Amino acid sequence: CSRPQKVCLCPFLPVHPLKVSTCLYIIQHPAEGSRVLRTVPLLAACLPSDKCKILVGRRFNEDRYPELATVCRNPSTLILYPGAEATNLEEVAVLSSSPSVMIIIDGTWSQAKDIFYKNSLFRLPKQVQLKPSISSQYVIRTQPTNTCLSTLECAAVALSILEKNKSIQETILHPLQALCSFQLQHGAQIHHSKEHLLKNGLYDKPMPKNKRKLRRMELLVNNIKI
């Protein structure tokens, strides 16, 4: 895990990489590489190297990324990105028995949105989303809403659905739980979602002057899906 021995996460990783038929392509925004508490390295440590491929960048075209272009054009490829056009992953998994390829965008919500809409390749695969059935355990980082999940959590839930194996989710979440526990023991504080802070009058930062951002925060307070 490349962490100091006192906070080493290796004992919480699976002894052997998980056996999965699904291949993940993690499209990572460059800014994620500089974050200290990232979840993607933990995800990669849980899976075989050929089942978790990480591509870093903002723009992806067919000339520079021919392998990715081929993946995106494959009818069985899925991209995990919520929205009106997305189908619940559970419904897709019931109808499909073949090994899948799933694309997940790693970054803040604004970064993920930028990558999704400014790369035409990512609108070729079938768009899927997860039902907001669990709360994030990544409590050392602020999420926009109570149902937002980290990249590792999204991958864990998605793989457990596609592989029809609930234990996969538990195994992948184990190092994340340990990471958060270590950080809380060493002075970190639990971060509630922005939605929770706004609804409970605990949001202590200046309200944005940008009307679009202000409108998004109003929707969060009024529990309207954004």
Protein Blocks (a to p, Z undefined) as FASTA:
>chain_A
ZZafklccklmpcfbacddfbdcdddddfklmmpmbbcklmmmmmpcfkloccdedjbdc
fklmmmlmmmmmpmkbccddedjkbccfklmmmmpcbdcdddddeddfklmmmmmmmmmk
lmmpccdddddfbccfblmbccfblmbccfklmmmmmmmmmnopaklmmmmmmmmmmmmm
mmmmnopacdddfklmmmnopacbdcdfblklmmmmmmmmnopaZZ
